[in-house]
Amino acid sequence: MKVRKIKNIFKGVQTSDGAGVNLTRIIGTSELDMLDPFLLLDEFGSDHPKDYIAGFPSHPHRGFETITYMLNGKFRHKDSNGNEGVLSDGSVQWMTAGRGVIHSEMPEQTEGLVRGFQLWLNLPKELKMIKPAYRDIPKDKIPQINFPGGEIKIIAGKYNDIKGPGRSHTEMFYHDVNLKHDANFNLPLIDGWNVFIYVYEGNIIMDRNVSKNNLAVLNDLGDLELSTEKNGSKFIVVGGKPLNESVARGGPFVMNTKKEVLQAFTDYQNGELVK
């Protein structure tokens, strides 16, 4: 069996977004602009209210999906389609912006730890302008499988023929893995898919050591084999089928050409984005 090796390791960049939410941007930086079909990965995490209390007031999106996975804390979603929901510990918000949506994500708490991830998943050209959709996935709807040495939460895709609740328009998987000390983890992968691992606690060992707050991009052939040392590890492992299409970005809009991005701005300014 061929085993994947690490192609590159990246450390995130400290930045802020929304109305001043402090976060770490891991995909969507000058070093790692994207990893087809993934456009952006942010980690937010703080127990200081000033880092998150301003939230993400109303803002538009077009052309991709957002997957928000909340480890700790509560955020409320509201959008232009009348959808509303509260993200809480261990839950996921899956939003397909499609042809256009205006939404807000605001904290429901004024103190305590808020921590999680937001991933932007590109839509293929023929689906850029589909009808927007929104889905809340509560913690108890995400399968959690125990195995020797740890546990895995299946947010999207399959593990041992058990399917996660996330439904994407671009083929992908998304797992959250918690390994105990001196444990091993194996995962079959599809050749040609882009796969990354982001370690948010402890460290993992492959052909190289990946420590906390680092993202490892794997090569595209073989399966995944890794291990941990005495402190164990928590990480997300995410993979997807590359779209191999041109990408044009303009802030909250991701299309295939600059002309389409400019049209999105025009539609937003004219109040036609969400019609």
VEXZALUM-428299 format. One record per residue: residue in one letter; x, y, z of N, C-alpha, C in turn. Coordinates in steps of 0.001 Angstrom, whole numbers, padded with zeros to 6 digits, always signed. Example, Ala and Ser with C-alpha at 12.3 -4.5 7.8 and 13.67 -1.06 7.14 Angstrom:
BEGIN
A+013190-005690+007800+012300-004500+007800+013200-003300+007800;S+012850-002250+007080+013670-001060+007140+012900+000030+007870;
# end
This chain:
BEGIN
M+000837-001197+000000+000000+000000+000000+000875+001251+000000;K+000559+002166-000902+001305+003419-000967+000770+004372+000108;V+001668+005036+000807+001299+005953+001887+001686+007377+001484;R+000783+008298+001694+001055+009691+001337+002121+010299+002244;K+002878+011200+001656+003844+011982+002408+003406+013437+002436;I+004061+014194+003272+003745+015612+003400+004447+016400+002299;K+003667+017187+001589+004198+018020+000516+004741+019336+001067;N+003941+019976+001923+004337+021250+002530+003657+021407+003880;I+004248+022214+004735+003650+022560+006027+003524+024081+006089;F+002341+024548+006501+002085+025978+006562+001598+026367+007952;K+002005+027531+008387+001515+028099+009631+000589+029255+009283;G-000497+029383+010031-001478+030410+009726-000985+031818+010005;V-001763+032784+009529-001458+034201+009680-002517+034826+010586;Q-002073+035575+011576-003014+036259+012465-003639+037434+011728;T-004972+037516+011796-005677+038597+011123-007001+038823+011832;S-007834+039674+011270-009181+039869+011799-010142+039986+010634;D-011418+039671+010901-012440+039726+009865-013739+040160+010513;G-014771+040327+009701-016040+040781+010232-015896+042176+010814;A-016441+042344+012024-016373+043640+012694-015195+043716+013657;G-014234+042805+013459-013042+042812+014310-012837+041538+015082;V-013254+040395+014501-013034+039096+015133-011601+038654+014857;N-010837+038404+015913-009462+037952+015745-009453+036469+015390;L-008674+036116+014376-008631+034734+013921-007297+034433+013258;T-007100+033151+012965-005919+032689+012234-006360+032189+010876;R-005811+032767+009823-006127+032336+008453-005041+031372+008001;I-005460+030162+007626-004504+029110+007269-004492+028853+005768;I-005669+028774+005154-005781+028748+003689-006395+030081+003279;G-005844+030680+002222-006290+031999+001797-005268+033062+002153;T-003999+032646+002256-002908+033554+002585-001980+033701+001382;S-000969+034546+001516-000006+034706+000425+000818+033441+000210;E+000996+032640+001274+001770+031400+001152+000925+030255+000612;L-000341+030198+001012-001247+029131+000559-002555+029795+000156;D-002608+030235-001094-003748+030993-001597-005012+030147-001615;M-004912+028903-002052-006021+027949-002037-005465+026549-002223;L-006287+025567-001954-005952+024178-002202-007195+023564-002825;D-007278+023651-004129-008440+023265-004913-009063+021948-004395;P-010344+021957-003997-011372+022978-004172-011581+023884-002951;F-010606+023944-002036-010771+024710-000802-010175+026102-000970;L-010992+027105-000659-010633+028493-000907-010072+029195+000312;L-010521+028779+001490-010149+029468+002713-010372+028539+003899;L-009500+028641+004892-009705+027991+006181-009287+028960+007271;D-010226+029293+008152-009953+030138+009304-010156+029340+010581;E-009295+029574+011563-009521+029078+012918-009754+030284+013812;F-010840+030268+014554-011089+031312+015541-011128+030656+016910;G-010533+031309+017898-010505+030707+019221-009976+031653+020271;S-010835+031983+021237-010417+032872+022312-011415+032785+023459;D-010919+033002+024681-011818+033142+025819-011874+034594+026283;H-011390+035500+025407-011477+036933+025667-012579+037514+024784;P-013675+037968+025361-014807+038454+024564-014446+039509+023525;K-013462+040356+023814-013093+041406+022862-012602+040832+021536;D-012174+039564+021553-011676+038939+020331-012793+038455+019413;Y-014026+038319+019945-015085+037758+019121-016439+038460+019232;I-016604+039345+020228-017925+039866+020551-018550+040679+019414;A-017721+041309+018557-018263+042125+017456-018863+041276+016351;G-018448+040021+016251-019046+039086+015309-018871+039471+013850;F-019772+038889+013028-019746+039105+011581-021113+039652+011154;P-021280+040977+011190-022561+041566+010770-022870+041230+009312;S-024067+041610+008871-024550+041234+007539-023528+041497+006434;H-023294+040471+005627-022356+040571+004513-022778+039571+003436;P-022409+039822+002177-022856+038962+001072-021850+037868+000717;H-022355+036841+000018-021510+035798-000574-022141+035355-001890;R-021303+034885-002781-021767+034235-004023-020690+033276-004515;G-021107+032098-004991-020218+031226-005747-019541+030101-005008;F-019855+029893-003701-019173+028834-002957-020017+028426-001753;E-019513+027477-000980-020177+027025+000234-019307+027352+001445;T-019943+027664+002572-019207+027846+003823-019601+026741+004789;I-018587+026175+005440-018804+025120+006429-018186+025605+007734;T-019033+025895+008708-018572+026408+009994-018744+025325+011046;Y-017654+024934+011672-017633+023868+012666-017259+024482+014007;M-018190+024443+014940-017997+025081+016238-017547+024044+017266;L-016338+024212+017781-015856+023342+018849-016432+023772+020190;N-016399+025080+020436-016905+025636+021687-017572+026975+021413;G-018655+027238+022129-019298+028538+022032-020575+028529+021215;K-021179+029710+021090-022465+029848+020395-022460+031067+019487;F-022861+030867+018226-023038+031933+017262-024408+031774+016611;R-025071+032890+016326-026376+032858+015666-026243+033285+014204;H-026852+032498+013335-026875+032774+011897-028251+033319+011502;K-028248+034375+010699-029467+034875+010064-029123+035216+008622;D-030041+034928+007687-029728+035258+006299-030936+035818+005559;S-030669+036240+004325-031661+036922+003504-032766+035998+003010;N-032630+034698+003205-033669+033746+002828-034590+033398+003990;G-034391+034090+005116-035235+033832+006269-034750+032714+007165;N-033573+032170+006875-033017+031109+007715-032407+031698+008975;E-032540+030970+010063-031959+031394+011324-031625+030154+012145;G-030472+030169+012794-030078+029031+013615-028933+029395+014529;V-028746+028583+015558-027685+028821+016531-026671+027680+016468;L-025427+028061+016219-024318+027112+016292-023910+026966+017746;S-023781+025725+018227-023340+025491+019602-022240+024445+019602;D-021733+024103+020776-020602+023178+020897-020795+021929+020036;G-019837+021680+019140-019837+020454+018355-020746+020449+017145;S-021407+021575+016843-022342+021600+015714-021713+022222+014475;V-022420+022084+013348-021929+022558+012052-023021+023368+011359;Q-022617+024452+010741-023504+025236+009865-023000+025083+008434;W-023861+024607+007554-023484+024367+006158-024321+025290+005279;M-023680+026262+004670-024396+027229+003845-023892+027203+002413;T-024813+027060+001482-024502+027148+000062-024921+028534-000411;A-023931+029382-000684-024254+030750-001104-024886+030772-002485;G-024391+029898-003401-024956+029852-004738-024977+031219-005386;R-026140+031578-005965-026224+032840-006713-026170+034075-005822;G-026402+033879-004520-026250+035023-003643-027019+034916-002349;V-026363+035296-001263-026999+035327+000044-026347+036452+000853;I-027128+037059+001718-026608+038031+002675-026895+037465+004061;H-025854+037301+004871-026074+036695+006179-025205+037355+007243;S-025544+037056+008486-024759+037528+009625-024488+036351+010546;E-023365+036434+011243-022979+035427+012236-022524+036180+013479;M-023367+036161+014492-023119+036970+015681-023071+036096+016934;P-022153+036405+017865-022023+035590+019074-023281+035639+019939;E-023633+034501+020517-024770+034410+021425-024330+034504+022877;Q-023031+034614+023120-022527+034671+024485-021622+035878+024646;T-021510+036361+025860-020707+037548+026141-019452+037235+026936;E-019271+035962+027285-018050+035546+027973-017830+034059+027734;G-016605+033599+028026-016296+032189+027846-015582+031913+026535;L-015238+030655+026325-014463+030231+025164-015328+030102+023912;V-014865+030708+022831-015433+030520+021500-014319+029995+020609;R-014551+028830+020002-013492+028225+019184-014104+027384+018070;G-013519+027475+016875-013999+026672+015766-013276+026989+014478;F-013851+026495+013377-013250+026639+012055-014310+027066+011053;Q-013893+027855+010063-014736+028072+008890-013937+027723+007645;L-014555+026881+006815-013948+026410+005568-014797+026894+004408;W-014150+027438+003379-014845+027812+002149-014563+026746+001096;L-015641+026182+000548-015574+025120-000458-016085+025676-001780;N-015271+025613-002817-015653+026175-004108-016782+025370-004745;L-017596+026068-005525-018629+025414-006328-018149+025324-007772;P-018473+024229-008460-018086+024133-009871-018821+025181-010706;K-018244+025502-011826-018742+026573-012691-020232+026461-012963;E-020705+025251-013248-022104+025084-013632-023072+025219-012457;L-022528+025278-011226-023384+025384-010043-023187+026694-009281;K-022405+027600-009834-022133+028866-009143-023417+029627-008811;M-024403+029546-009696-025598+030365-009552-026826+029557-009124;I-026600+028445-008426-027734+027672-007946-028431+028406-006804;K-029608+027923-006462-030387+028506-005375-029646+028331-004052;P-029560+029388-003246-028884+029267-001953-029581+028268-001037;A-028814+027705-000115-029370+026743+000838-028633+026859+002159;Y-029299+026431+003213-028721+026519+004564-029157+025304+005366;R-028220+024777+006163-028550+023636+007002-027762+023692+008305;D-028478+023541+009420-027843+023365+010722-027661+021877+010976;I-026475+021473+011423-026214+020071+011760-025839+020020+013236;P-026760+019598+014107-026441+019547+015539-025427+018455+015860;K-024807+018599+016996-023759+017672+017429-024219+016220+017396;D-025456+015960+017832-025916+014572+017940-026241+013932+016595;K-026165+014711+015505-026374+014161+014174-025055+013847+013462;I-023936+014147+014121-022616+013868+013541-022108+012557+014121;P-021954+011512+013299-021486+010219+013827-020112+010343+014480;Q-019984+009726+015647-018697+009663+016340-018343+008205+016523;I-017210+007795+015955-016798+006400+015961-015552+006249+016822;N-015618+005347+017771-014449+005035+018588-013654+003908+017939;F-012349+004003+017996-011461+002960+017482-010282+002853+018441;P-009502+001790+018356-008359+001663+019265-007438+002879+019175;G-007357+003617+020260-006456+004765+020280-007114+006109+020086;G-008439+006147+019840-009043+007457+019649-010462+007409+019151;E-010897+008539+018571-012248+008661+018050-012237+009590+016852;I-013248+009453+016000-013373+010282+014811-014813+010749+014694;K-014988+012025+014357-016297+012585+014062-016384+012781+012556;I-017425+012226+011950-017566+012234+010494-018528+013358+010119;I-017982+014494+009755-018802+015651+009391-019323+015517+007969;A-018473+015077+007063-018867+014838+005672-018006+013716+005121;G-018530+013006+004105-017801+011873+003556-018030+010621+004372;K-017179+009626+004173-017351+008325+004820-016124+007920+005620;Y-016376+007127+006644-015323+006439+007380-015890+005079+007770;N-015218+004006+007329-015706+002639+007579-017164+002480+007173;D-017512+003022+006010-018858+002936+005427-019924+003689+006206;I-019520+004500+007170-020471+005349+007887-020374+006754+007310;K-021505+007279+006885-021532+008548+006161-021874+009701+007103;G-021170+010807+006935-021453+012009+007696-022633+012770+007113;P-023211+013703+007874-024417+014408+007429-024175+015538+006436;G-022937+016011+006306-022657+017103+005391-022865+016696+003945;R-023564+017529+003184-023827+017257+001774-023300+018421+000949;S-022282+018150+000161-021644+019203-000629-021922+018992-002109;H-021761+020065-002889-021911+019977-004338-020587+019638-005008;T-019501+019700-004254-018178+019297-004718-017750+018123-003855;E-017274+017055-004472-016936+015851-003712-015844+016146-002682;M-016113+015775-001418-015146+016068-000360-015455+015241+000882;F-014516+015258+001841-014762+014689+003163-014181+015638+004209;Y-014698+015494+005446-014281+016381+006540-014429+015585+007831;H-013293+015289+008482-013305+014517+009722-012560+015271+010822;D-013024+015094+012046-012346+015623+013227-011876+014423+014035;V-010557+014339+014262-009961+013152+014877-009304+013518+016203;N-009551+012709+017195-008954+012873+018529-008193+011598+018857;L-006861+011684+018912-006026+010513+019189-005432+010593+020587;K-005422+009456+021267-004781+009361+022574-003262+009259+022388;H-002538+009156+023484-001077+009099+023402-000620+007812+022711;D+000444+007930+021963+001088+006793+021287+000096+005982+020448;A-000767+006675+019715-001793+005999+018906-001470+006118+017419;N-002103+005242+016634-001963+005252+015181-003324+005514+014538;F-003293+006099+013345-004528+006376+012615-004292+006138+011140;N-005227+005423+010505-005150+005130+009074-006454+005559+008403;L-006338+006051+007173-007521+006483+006439-007303+006253+004944;P-008151+005442+004308-008054+005286+002849-008392+006603+002153;L-007639+006935+001120-007849+008186+000394-007967+007902-001098;I-008595+008816-001808-008762+008687-003254-007593+009371-003957;D-006893+008628-004798-005773+009208-005537-006254+010406-006359;G-005449+011453-006354-005776+012647-007110-006510+013707-006312;W-007066+013333-005160-007740+014315-004321-006719+015099-003513;N-006993+016375-003322-006167+017198-002440-006611+016996-000995;V-005655+016769-000108-005950+016477+001294-005038+017321+002183;F-005624+017864+003253-004816+018565+004250-005199+018126+005649;I-004253+018305+006562-004463+018043+007983-004106+019307+008743;Y-005016+019751+009605-004706+020888+010467-004730+020420+011913;V-003600+020575+012603-003455+020110+013985-003811+021260+014922;Y-004849+021038+015757-005217+022106+016685-004912+021773+018137;E-004461+020546+018409-003926+020194+019726-002872+019113+019535;G-001766+019199+020291-000732+018172+020238+000062+018207+018948;N+000448+017021+018475+001200+016919+017225+000968+015557+016603;I+001249+015456+015300+001173+014174+014599+002508+013892+013935;I+002736+012599+013641+003980+012180+013001+003649+011402+011742;M+004167+011895+010613+004119+011158+009354+005577+010986+008923;D+005914+011388+007701+007328+011426+007338+007994+012656+007937;R+007157+013589+008438+007621+014760+009182+006700+014984+010366;N+007179+015740+011324+006388+016062+012505+005561+017318+012224;V+004278+017258+012552+003411+018422+012375+002904+018833+013747;S+003271+020016+014179+002922+020477+015523+001642+021306+015509;K+001188+021657+016688-000042+022427+016866-000008+023720+016051;N-001172+024063+015499-001363+025293+014718-000631+025277+013386;N-000373+024075+012868+000230+023932+011550-000660+023082+010654;L-000626+023409+009356-001391+022669+008361-000441+021928+007432;A-000676+020642+007260+000134+019824+006361-000662+019526+005092;V-000099+019887+003954-000673+019522+002661+000016+018245+002205;L-000777+017214+001879-000215+015932+001500-000054+015839-000016;N+000816+014927-000457+000862+014670-001894-000407+013910-002288;D-000618+013681-003593-001948+013248-004024-002061+011766-004371;L-001113+010948-003897-001198+009505-004160-001030+008713-002868;G-001891+007713-002672-001764+006835-001521-002764+007147-000420;D-002678+006367+000640-003554+006506+001791-002845+007269+002910;L-003563+007472+004000-003020+008224+005120-002653+007283+006260;E-001440+007441+006757-000989+006756+007966-000256+007773+008819;L-000644+007864+010106+000058+008771+011011-000002+008242+012428;S+000766+008851+013302+000792+008445+014703+000961+009680+015580;T+000785+009484+016898+001002+010553+017862+001968+010070+018931;E+002438+011024+019725+003352+010687+020817+002602+010751+022148;K+003285+011055+023221+002725+010931+024570+001577+011880+024855;N+001525+013015+024167+000472+013984+024463-000778+013817+023619;G-000767+012886+022657-001917+012719+021795-002071+013878+020827;S-003227+013936+020160-003430+014969+019152-004900+015123+018816;K-005271+016339+018424-006576+016615+017843-006336+017350+016530;F-007002+016883+015476-006787+017506+014169-008003+017294+013275;I-008154+018176+012309-009133+017946+011254-008381+017460+010022;V-008958+016496+009335-008407+016014+008069-009501+016187+007026;V-009156+016897+005959-010138+017312+004956-009571+017033+003572;G-010410+016532+002680-009956+016276+001318-011069+016511+000323;G-010682+016809-000916-011686+017051-001936-011158+016825-003338;K-012072+016622-004265-011726+016430-005666-011475+017791-006310;P-010290+018015-006876-010009+019315-007496-010973+019611-008641;L-011400+020862-008744-012269+021278-009844-011460+021607-011093;N-010210+022040-010903-009336+022400-012026-009992+023447-012928;E-010584+024468-012292-011215+025561-013016-010570+026881-012610;S-010714+027873-013467-010186+029193-013135-010949+029760-011945;V-010239+030521-011106-010831+031115-009909-010578+032615-009930;A-011651+033381-009779-011557+034834-009669-012219+035239-008357;R-011467+035957-007515-011981+036357-006207-012151+037862-006144;G-013150+038231-005360-013334+039632-005034-014017+039718-003690;G-013220+039731-002616-013793+039772-001279-014725+038609-001010;P-016034+038871-000851-016970+037801-000497-017506+037017-001687;F-017004+037304-002888-017491+036639-004095-016362+035815-004730;V-016680+034600-005139-015699+033735-005805-016347+033165-007061;M-015858+033609-008213-016417+033188-009491-015293+032631-010370;N-015558+032509-011669-014548+031964-012576-013826+033037-013379;T-014435+034224-013488-013811+035320-014236-013954+036627-013463;K-013081+037571-013762-013158+038895-013138-014478+039579-013487;K-014941+039384-014713-016206+039980-015143-017355+039496-014262;E-017360+038218-013930-018424+037668-013086-018358+038225-011660;V-017145+038447-011175-016987+039046-009841-017511+040478-009845;L-017160+041244-010877-017646+042622-010977-019172+042651-011075;Q-019741+041656-011755-021201+041578-011856-021824+041307-010484;A-021148+040485-009687-021643+040210-008338-021668+041481-007496;F-020609+042294-007596-020586+043567-006869-021716+044485-007349;T-021924+044526-008659-022999+045358-009216-024358+044875-008725;D-024569+043580-008755-025836+043013-008288-026072+043350-006820;Y-025022+043273-006023-025151+043584-004594-025495+045056-004382;Q-024781+045904-005084-025006+047352-004944-026391+047768-005423;N-026931+047027-006406-028257+047338-006940-029384+046587-006247;G-029028+045845-005197-030058+045099-004475-030588+043892-005204;E-029805+043360-006146-030267+042237-006966-029545+040926-006672;L-028652+040923-005695-027861+039709-005401-028746+038568-004928;V-029755+038886-004136-030533+037819-003492-031922+037649-004095;K-032170+038229-005267-033470+038077-005906-033615+036695-006538;
# end
